[in-house]
Amino acid sequence: MITEKDTIKCEAVFNEDRTHRYMWKRVWSKDKPMAAVLMLNPCLSDNIVTDTTTALVVNNIARLERYGGVMIINLFSKLTTKLNFRWNSDEELNGTENDAYIKKAAEECDVTILAWGKGVSTNKRIEKRVDEVMKLIKEHESKLYFITDGDRVGLHPLTPSIRSHWRLQAFQQEIAKNEQTAEA
């Protein structure tokens, strides 16, 4: 018989009235580097209860076997099951501390996985926010990655083809590929 025991340290940072979450973290090994995953917005996960997306992120980061934990940050910090761009201002969707936590995660983690999905191509406010965040973490560009299924790049963790297995593609490779396509 084999008994395995592990301790997982959990941490989440919320604003005072718990309407915004700035960072969600799980650490299972202090001996390995951390990975950051930058998504669109936090759902309702806290230190104990997780949603499907958060569970998929933890499982896939653990399966990569390179990282001892994950820090989840988001383009928008408002806790909601669905962002409402029609009725919410940018200030309502994004708390004042969010940029600081995004920058801190990009600095502290070995990789930052850009996993907000395809909304950036269909929503001008998401596109604007992505531009702001990319400027914020530009100095860490060499540590940026996308999730890919081999055919598509920039996938969200809920994408069926990558739910149980992540492949990472360097952000730099995607830029070079896009530049080659534009030149052709």
C-alpha positions in Angstrom: 0.0 0.0 0.0 1.2 3.5 -0.8 0.0 6.6 1.0 0.7 9.9 -0.5 0.3 13.2 1.4 0.8 16.7 0.1 0.2 20.1 1.4 -1.1 22.7 -1.0 -0.8 26.4 0.0 -3.8 28.5 -1.2 -4.0 32.2 -1.4 -6.4 34.7 -2.9 -6.4 38.5 -2.8 -9.7 40.3 -3.0 -10.8 43.9 -2.6 -12.5 44.9 0.7 -16.0 44.1 -0.4 -15.0 40.9 -2.3 -16.3 42.1 -5.7 -12.8 42.0 -7.3 -10.2 39.3 -7.1 -6.6 40.3 -8.0 -4.7 37.1 -7.6 -5.4 33.4 -6.9 -2.5 31.1 -6.1 -1.9 27.4 -5.4 1.6 26.2 -4.4 2.4 22.5 -4.1 6.2 22.5 -4.3 8.5 25.3 -3.1 11.4 23.6 -5.0 10.0 24.3 -8.4 9.3 27.6 -10.2 5.8 29.2 -10.4 3.7 29.7 -13.5 1.3 32.6 -14.0 -1.8 32.2 -16.1 -3.4 35.4 -17.4 -7.1 35.0 -18.3 -10.0 37.3 -18.9 -11.8 37.6 -15.5 -12.1 35.7 -12.3 -15.2 33.6 -11.7 -16.2 32.8 -8.2 -13.3 30.7 -7.0 -11.9 31.3 -3.5 -9.3 29.4 -1.5 -11.5 26.3 -1.2 -14.1 26.3 -3.9 -12.9 26.2 -7.5 -14.7 26.6 -10.8 -14.1 24.4 -13.8 -11.6 26.8 -15.4 -9.5 27.1 -12.3 -9.4 23.3 -11.8 -8.3 22.8 -15.4 -5.5 25.4 -15.0 -4.2 23.7 -11.8 -4.4 20.3 -13.3 -2.6 21.2 -16.5 0.1 23.2 -14.8 0.7 20.2 -12.5 0.8 17.9 -15.5 3.6 19.9 -17.1 5.7 18.8 -14.1 8.0 21.8 -14.4 6.2 24.1 -12.0 5.5 24.0 -8.3 2.4 26.2 -8.4 0.3 28.6 -10.3 -0.7 32.2 -9.9 -3.9 33.2 -11.7 -4.4 36.8 -12.7 -6.9 38.4 -15.0 -7.3 41.2 -17.5 -10.4 42.3 -15.6 -10.7 41.8 -11.8 -14.5 41.8 -11.4 -15.8 38.6 -9.9 -18.5 37.5 -12.3 -19.6 34.5 -14.3 -19.9 36.7 -17.4 -18.4 40.1 -18.0 -21.0 42.7 -19.0 -19.4 45.3 -21.2 -22.7 47.0 -22.1 -23.6 48.0 -18.5 -20.2 48.2 -16.7 -17.6 50.9 -17.1 -13.9 50.0 -17.2 -13.6 51.1 -13.6 -16.3 48.7 -12.5 -14.7 45.8 -14.4 -11.2 46.4 -13.2 -10.2 47.2 -9.6 -7.4 49.7 -8.8 -4.9 47.1 -7.7 -5.2 44.7 -10.6 -2.3 46.0 -12.7 0.1 45.8 -9.8 -0.8 42.1 -9.3 -0.4 41.4 -13.0 3.0 43.0 -13.1 4.1 41.2 -9.9 3.1 37.8 -11.3 5.0 38.5 -14.6 8.1 39.4 -12.5 7.9 36.6 -10.0 6.9 33.6 -12.2 9.1 31.7 -14.7 6.4 31.9 -17.3 3.2 33.8 -17.9 0.7 32.0 -20.0 -1.6 34.2 -22.0 -5.0 32.4 -21.8 -7.8 34.9 -22.3 -9.0 33.1 -25.4 -10.4 34.6 -28.6 -12.5 37.4 -27.1 -9.8 39.9 -28.0 -10.6 39.4 -31.7 -14.3 40.1 -31.2 -14.5 42.8 -28.5 -12.9 46.2 -28.7 -12.7 46.7 -24.9 -10.9 43.4 -24.4 -8.6 44.3 -27.2 -7.9 47.7 -25.6 -7.3 46.0 -22.2 -4.9 43.4 -23.8 -2.9 46.3 -25.3 -2.6 48.0 -21.9 -1.6 44.8 -20.1 1.0 43.8 -22.8 2.6 47.3 -22.4 2.6 46.7 -18.6 4.5 43.3 -18.9 6.5 44.1 -22.0 9.8 43.7 -20.2 8.9 40.1 -19.5 8.1 39.3 -23.1 10.6 36.4 -23.2 8.6 34.6 -20.5 5.2 34.9 -22.3 3.5 31.8 -23.8 0.2 30.8 -25.3 -1.7 27.5 -25.0 -1.8 25.7 -28.3 -3.4 22.5 -29.6 -0.9 22.3 -32.4 -3.3 24.0 -34.9 -4.6 27.0 -33.0 -2.8 29.4 -30.6 -4.1 31.6 -27.8 -6.7 29.2 -26.4 -8.7 29.5 -23.2 -8.4 26.6 -20.7 -12.0 25.6 -21.4 -11.3 24.8 -25.0 -12.1 21.1 -25.4 -9.0 20.2 -27.4 -6.7 21.3 -24.6 -8.7 20.6 -21.4 -6.5 17.6 -20.4 -3.2 18.5 -22.1 -1.5 21.8 -22.6 1.2 22.5 -25.1 2.9 25.9 -24.7 4.1 28.1 -27.6 6.4 31.0 -26.9 4.9 34.4 -27.6 8.0 35.3 -29.6 7.3 32.4 -32.0 3.8 33.6 -32.6 5.0 37.1 -33.3 7.6 35.8 -35.8 5.0 33.6 -37.5 2.5 36.5 -37.8 5.2 38.7 -39.3 6.1 36.1 -41.9 2.4 35.7 -42.8 2.1 39.5 -43.2 5.1 39.6 -45.5 3.9 36.8 -47.8 
